């Protein structure tokens, strides 16, 4: 056995990466949550020059999709490399076709999969076995780890077994629960890796590789005569595989002392009731079984390790002889099946083994099936107990679910949420932090300190918000003397800390505090002032639980220590001081050492700042004497949703917003995944400490602030002076300045409770105060004192009538921005660069927009529950929105278009037929209507309304068919939205096809130049020299010119825009794109938090301007209609560079960081980037300057082409 | 013609030294400047605040937005190490030394004590022949006394001198109550040279945007009057060498500075404006003038018209100012 035991505190992704990196030499990667960090680790190690087990740096290539990654891996394997990839969910599904091939060709490899829900009625990034189960038929072995330790161990076992068996392996572990759980584990020594991996087998793998020196032919096409036989030829490999895996496990045990079996039984040897399951749920079940047996029950659990090939014999052998009832739990749902997959395998095995007389079981046990834990739904010992209880009753519920309340099909088991198996020896701490304050980072650091500096075991799990601004994080930390198997959230905490006082008003966080527990609050109030400011339920909990209560003004300590808003170090010191996990002085020394280790490479200033914060903390930490106080709180908790919301929003979405979504029963939900829009308005998040305040005297009414506001929280209206009756006292208005609105009033109003305080509006404001130039027409002021008045003002503002759309000149930004946005208060990052484009789209076309949205940031802030930002106007019209997948968005949108056009065409045909009954005039007007502007659409809606009324009176079959189609006679605007990861990479093939099809779809690519949503991985839109994930050494190649490719077709409207640089240009592009009768493509530069810019200080628009001024981003419009008129279709709308590309690059961390990590490369790439920009400019300039004539062969806009629509 | 001169203990071929500028960021430029006749070269400045700022900014940018959202726990890969100190600058010194034979003077720009010392030592280790401390300090605190400001300068110099063995010059601003006294105290504190003067890029106002913007303007020959006066006044009164900088564009400017008493004259704007060959042209014109006026060497001309050696010492003082004022007349209409 290996003697040196090294423990580290890491998460499941790092554990898998640790082994995968060492045991492979070629990898193809692609980002997808939650597996991305595995690939990120590997890419980073490679860029640092870390070597694998054989002393070479693995080659890593990022592909355009998982489909591409698996294709590359297939090629790597066929040519003799040790190769791997990492993925999950849809990504794994995209790999399936190649996986059949890889298995069919007996190529040894291990794919490390963070098992994740497959999107069905909704997308979910969380964990279950839906993706794994979708691969059952591929012929891959499947080995499932239940913990971080097992993840590291099984990564090795799978690799050893694949080499020996030649069967490819999926090594899977539960997404988030295991992939992102931080846990103290014993690291595998490289000697153990060497002991299990036989170089001879690698040589054999290489000897089978394709080489012209020893040519073979693979991938043949076979006919009915032989295919079947060939398919059966590999059976022996599958029957040998389980034995091989067990042998590897036994050898592994000799090396490490950790013993595993294909089916590990834990529990009473004479158990009558047994649960069978796999993945992280095994740990919770193990904990529950131990507890229940200790209480005198006879129960057990089988942890399925090797799910495929399923070894029925070993499964039966693992069952205790006296078992009477078995519940097989599946973490997936297979609608319409006789049961979920693991259950079916177990039933088959039981019947086959029993029938064959190979079973040692005394009686044939009853076998039941149940589902649990879909999308990381909590799975706790209480639920395990409920399953055992169900097995105890005479007629147990079968095909049950546990963990939810199914009040529709009544399949759920009741469980007692109060049931707990947690040992008193385990310290359990909960931290409620603000995303931006560093809480999670500090807690990860605390776990490392405790895990690595004490003999304690430690576990950390982190729950994040689905919103990207002002998000709450909840950290669940456990420490104890024994390995921790609690793979579920903490419900009974010894220590709770609230790092943002505002959360206390909204979340009932003390519910989880045990009697006598400790509560720590970051608050500006002192120990003598805090009590009466607490919400009454908080006081009640503190008093009832006789809690110890401490306060600190961490925000002030952070500020005084130069830490800005990062209170992480301060709260970490408080935790150690109060929790007693370590003696105080020892803990502080450990924190200081850790600070030096963590921040050392970032320079002494950063270290000193943190050390200062440590030293400043304890003097500011004060205890509040709870027992000396009485119940006199500030009132109830704030409602998560405003009371004026519709019932569904209040009762369902409100529960989710309050963090109580787990309590909602099945009946609360729509059965097809449809949700109402316009719900974000009811979730008042009050995120901004400072909000913009309008100075009407300085304002020039340009409405640039309204246009750029990412959250639609700053708006303008022009209205009749008569509307200013019963106006709130502080509501501001002035005379409208636009000549067309002469005599009317103008107001600019901020939604104080929805504003995120990003200050981008202030930064773009061009108006300066005449006496104090630092002031503009809008200035940031503290929100709290203004809140009440501004809420009343906002309500008043909303009630002011919307300006008649028909009278607004849309080409002028200061008029166009009066249009009501139908995209508001999204959960995007404060200062987001994408959302202003979507907002503009909805202002212009939202009342008739059908949106297909690629997966990514825009689908998350656009469509994540609880509330959604797409809104409706006074007539109830607004964008209708759907996300299909990441890879198929263009095709999805094209489907909308073809379908809508077909319905419209059919409606026209029907209308033509029944024109005499409808009235020829009305029918003709409808059929020939000009709907190219607002008036035309307005009039058509009026006509269609009249038609619908008329249809009610008609009885012909055509009239009946026309009723549900009549609204299609009004123009619909189809928009296809997504980011650069979609448009340049994974969805490019589809996008190219859809653009080439000639169909009237509008494509908006919000180009952040990285995969923003998954944490900034390189895409083909990433510019040269930028550091991104998967391009840790700076991207060596230039950016793909998507616009140029699209222009080459000649019949596509193409625009490249940057709203922050030239807002009216963006506006013009949107209007032209939508009016173009063929496909349009707008590539919209979107600044992003992943660029390493101070987004929270409103610099986004400035960065866009700098980029355009440096020539790094061009503004242009390519309109095929101009070619039809004999004009050059390309208009270059930005001028020659005023500055160097490098000057721009040095203002963003994505570039500047390279000068600090690889300065020589930075120099080289930056110089090349300048060459790129100069060349691009010259090329575009010459294209735009080209003289064109009508007959010069320039393609013109064409009708949808038949050829591209047809299959070959 | 003997053009040699001594500066900071270095024997230089001519008094034509290139001062700190972005030109020296490229090794190729350094080579070309040496080939064009520069007798020594002050490298571009390493800015103390810039390095500190970079570190804080990098830390903030790497932390910003992290651990907030489940799908994006970080936004950047974090390399094992960063080069956040003067590493690149040090490499550049070594490369410059390798590329040319002329003395390379490193330039360290900052305004507070602390941080300097370790950089100065590393600069010495990297092979710089001398160090120019550019103390760029603009006191704006209404409560800060002149004495305190002066003490800061002296402390910085003392700290650096105690750390390194290579000669140290101080590049100064002229804005002291008694510049002569300040020069003397720096001389006493061990400065090997005084570089007169630092050019403070004064802010401007952009009328269109109503913003205050610093804008870099190249010097004009007019700018040489201030250093000319102080070089002349200080010549022969200090141990430290005197380097004249600002507004030296042509050979005649060099000659004037030498007459006033400068040991070296520093060239920058003129090279940026006219190109690197300008150095050779100035040298040729300098030789021509010296020959024409029958001088034998730079040593001979140096300081011959300093305050100490000129016929009208008061011309460098207030009397000159009074004369200029009274002698000024409106142009005829």
HADDOCK unambig.tbl for C-alpha pairs under 7 A between the chains (distance, minus, plus):
assign (segid A and resid 33 and name CA) (segid B and resid 71 and name CA) 5.76 0.50 0.50
assign (segid A and resid 34 and name CA) (segid B and resid 71 and name CA) 6.82 0.50 0.50
assign (segid A and resid 44 and name CA) (segid B and resid 77 and name CA) 6.57 0.50 0.50
assign (segid A and resid 435 and name CA) (segid B and resid 67 and name CA) 6.39 0.50 0.50
assign (segid A and resid 435 and name CA) (segid B and resid 68 and name CA) 4.05 0.50 0.50
assign (segid A and resid 436 and name CA) (segid B and resid 64 and name CA) 6.94 0.50 0.50
assign (segid A and resid 436 and name CA) (segid B and resid 65 and name CA) 5.91 0.50 0.50
assign (segid A and resid 436 and name CA) (segid B and resid 68 and name CA) 6.56 0.50 0.50
assign (segid A and resid 440 and name CA) (segid B and resid 67 and name CA) 5.96 0.50 0.50
assign (segid A and resid 441 and name CA) (segid B and resid 67 and name CA) 6.56 0.50 0.50
assign (segid A and resid 464 and name CA) (segid B and resid 68 and name CA) 6.28 0.50 0.50
assign (segid A and resid 464 and name CA) (segid B and resid 69 and name CA) 5.57 0.50 0.50
assign (segid A and resid 464 and name CA) (segid B and resid 70 and name CA) 5.50 0.50 0.50
assign (segid A and resid 465 and name CA) (segid B and resid 69 and name CA) 6.18 0.50 0.50
assign (segid A and resid 466 and name CA) (segid B and resid 69 and name CA) 6.73 0.50 0.50
assign (segid A and resid 468 and name CA) (segid B and resid 69 and name CA) 6.23 0.50 0.50
assign (segid A and resid 471 and name CA) (segid B and resid 68 and name CA) 6.52 0.50 0.50
assign (segid A and resid 473 and name CA) (segid B and resid 68 and name CA) 6.57 0.50 0.50
assign (segid A and resid 601 and name CA) (segid B and resid 81 and name CA) 5.67 0.50 0.50
assign (segid A and resid 601 and name CA) (segid B and resid 82 and name CA) 6.07 0.50 0.50
assign (segid A and resid 602 and name CA) (segid B and resid 55 and name CA) 5.93 0.50 0.50
assign (segid A and resid 602 and name CA) (segid B and resid 59 and name CA) 6.33 0.50 0.50
assign (segid A and resid 602 and name CA) (segid B and resid 82 and name CA) 6.84 0.50 0.50
assign (segid A and resid 603 and name CA) (segid B and resid 55 and name CA) 5.92 0.50 0.50
assign (segid A and resid 603 and name CA) (segid B and resid 84 and name CA) 6.72 0.50 0.50
assign (segid A and resid 605 and name CA) (segid B and resid 52 and name CA) 6.99 0.50 0.50
assign (segid A and resid 606 and name CA) (segid B and resid 56 and name CA) 6.33 0.50 0.50
assign (segid A and resid 773 and name CA) (segid B and resid 210 and name CA) 6.97 0.50 0.50
assign (segid A and resid 1013 and name CA) (segid B and resid 71 and name CA) 6.43 0.50 0.50
assign (segid A and resid 1013 and name CA) (segid B and resid 72 and name CA) 6.27 0.50 0.50
assign (segid A and resid 1014 and name CA) (segid B and resid 71 and name CA) 4.94 0.50 0.50
assign (segid A and resid 1014 and name CA) (segid B and resid 72 and name CA) 4.88 0.50 0.50
assign (segid A and resid 1015 and name CA) (segid B and resid 71 and name CA) 6.62 0.50 0.50
assign (segid A and resid 1015 and name CA) (segid B and resid 72 and name CA) 3.94 0.50 0.50
assign (segid A and resid 1015 and name CA) (segid B and resid 73 and name CA) 6.64 0.50 0.50
assign (segid A and resid 1015 and name CA) (segid B and resid 74 and name CA) 5.81 0.50 0.50
assign (segid A and resid 1015 and name CA) (segid B and resid 75 and name CA) 4.68 0.50 0.50
assign (segid A and resid 1016 and name CA) (segid B and resid 75 and name CA) 5.16 0.50 0.50
assign (segid A and resid 1016 and name CA) (segid B and resid 76 and name CA) 6.78 0.50 0.50
assign (segid A and resid 1028 and name CA) (segid B and resid 76 and name CA) 5.89 0.50 0.50
assign (segid A and resid 1028 and name CA) (segid B and resid 77 and name CA) 6.77 0.50 0.50
assign (segid A and resid 1029 and name CA) (segid B and resid 76 and name CA) 5.88 0.50 0.50
assign (segid A and resid 1029 and name CA) (segid B and resid 77 and name CA) 5.49 0.50 0.50
assign (segid A and resid 1032 and name CA) (segid B and resid 77 and name CA) 5.75 0.50 0.50
assign (segid A and resid 1090 and name CA) (segid B and resid 75 and name CA) 5.31 0.50 0.50
assign (segid A and resid 1092 and name CA) (segid B and resid 61 and name CA) 5.06 0.50 0.50
assign (segid A and resid 1093 and name CA) (segid B and resid 61 and name CA) 6.66 0.50 0.50
assign (segid A and resid 1149 and name CA) (segid B and resid 61 and name CA) 6.57 0.50 0.50
assign (segid A and resid 1156 and name CA) (segid B and resid 82 and name CA) 5.26 0.50 0.50
assign (segid A and resid 1156 and name CA) (segid B and resid 83 and name CA) 4.80 0.50 0.50
assign (segid A and resid 1156 and name CA) (segid B and resid 84 and name CA) 5.98 0.50 0.50
assign (segid A and resid 1157 and name CA) (segid B and resid 79 and name CA) 6.86 0.50 0.50
assign (segid A and resid 1157 and name CA) (segid B and resid 81 and name CA) 6.78 0.50 0.50
assign (segid A and resid 1157 and name CA) (segid B and resid 82 and name CA) 4.87 0.50 0.50
assign (segid A and resid 1157 and name CA) (segid B and resid 83 and name CA) 5.97 0.50 0.50
